[in-house]
Amino acid sequence: MALKGQKFKKYSDELKQEIVQKYLDGNGSSRSLGKEYSISYKTIENMIYRYKHPELKTGKRRGRPKESNLTKEDWKERYEILKKYQAFLKVQREKK
C-alpha cells in the first residue's frame, strides 16, 4: 500500500521492453535482473505480467462507473433498486 507522499519511479517503455526481453530470452531471472538494473524483482515481475497480459495495459479500472458517466437510465435503475430495498427494510422492521 502506498504511503502518504510516497513517490513512484517511472521507467521508460524502452527499458521495460529490454528487461522483459532479457527475461523471455532466458538471460536472467526476475531477481537477477532486479539486481542488475537496481529495480525490485516484484516490479520486474509486474512488467513481465503486464507484457504477457496486454489487455491490462489500458489502465481501465474495474468496479462501478463514475457518477459523471451514468446515463438517465442508469439513475432510474438505481432509484428503482433503492425503492425496493427501502420497502424490504420496512417489512423487516415491521416483523420485529
RAJOGI-V398304 format. One record per residue. N is the residue number from 1. PHI is phi in whole degrees, -180 to 180 (none if undefined). Layout:
N:PHI  N:PHI
This chain:
1:none  2:-73  3:-94  4:-61  5:82  6:-71  7:-100  8:-108  9:-80  10:-115  11:-111  12:-67  13:-63  14:-65  15:-66  16:-60  17:-62  18:-63  19:-65  20:-64  21:-64  22:-61  23:-64  24:-68  25:-77  26:83  27:-92  28:158  29:-89  30:-64  31:-71  32:-69  33:-68  34:-62  35:-68  36:-64  37:-101  38:57  39:-128  40:-58  41:-64  42:-68  43:-64  44:-67  45:-63  46:-66  47:-61  48:-65  49:-61  50:-68  51:-67  52:-75  53:-124  54:-65  55:-66  56:-85  57:-71  58:-65  59:79  60:-73  61:-89  62:-86  63:112  64:-72  65:-70  66:-67  67:-58  68:-70  69:-93  70:-80  71:-90  72:-62  73:-66  74:-63  75:-66  76:-63  77:-62  78:-62  79:-63  80:-63  81:-62  82:-64  83:-62  84:-65  85:-67  86:-63  87:-65  88:-62  89:-64  90:-62  91:-64  92:-64  93:-67  94:-70  95:-69  96:-81
